[in-house]
């Protein structure tokens, strides 16, 4: 095997590994952003524990050939950036969507969430799902209110019986 082929195979193996371990992977067309914007986007992705890399489409297509992610090859045209999350399935789409809104450039191409391949519109919907922490805090707030009301009613009953 030639040295160049070995290097390509290492990258293909790396891509396969990332897809197999990831809760989600999002493909984005990153054209139009400046280097400073790309750096800021990468920083936000790192803070959300998202692994962002640019790969050649041909290498990704080889890596996903014959896997459950093979359908993702349909969106691999033009420049493609890949954001992988290993713990929060919505993080890559959410963070990338924030950057798209902020810079008014780039666009989601598609992605994989928990083994299922999604197109552009579906990834946009996933991008609008709040983070796990936000969902938990909303849930806790929604159950806290009835409990607090119940506690006040019990307190008032107790006070009226004492009087």
SULHU-V861633 format. One record per run of one state. SS is the DSSP state (H for helix, E for strand, C for the rest). FROM is the first residue (numbers start at 1). TO is the last residue. If there is no record, write none. Layout:
# SULHU-V861633
ss=SS from=FROM to=TO
ss=SS from=FROM to=TO
This chain:
# SULHU-V861633
ss=C from=1 to=2
ss=H from=3 to=21
ss=C from=22 to=23
ss=E from=24 to=29
ss=C from=30 to=34
ss=H from=35 to=47
ss=C from=48 to=49
ss=E from=50 to=54
ss=C from=55 to=56
ss=H from=57 to=64
ss=C from=65 to=69
ss=H from=70 to=75
ss=C from=76 to=80
ss=E from=81 to=85
ss=C from=86 to=90
ss=H from=91 to=103
ss=C from=104 to=106
ss=E from=107 to=113
ss=C from=114 to=115
ss=E from=116 to=119
ss=H from=120 to=127
ss=C from=128 to=131
ss=H from=132 to=162
ss=C from=163 to=163
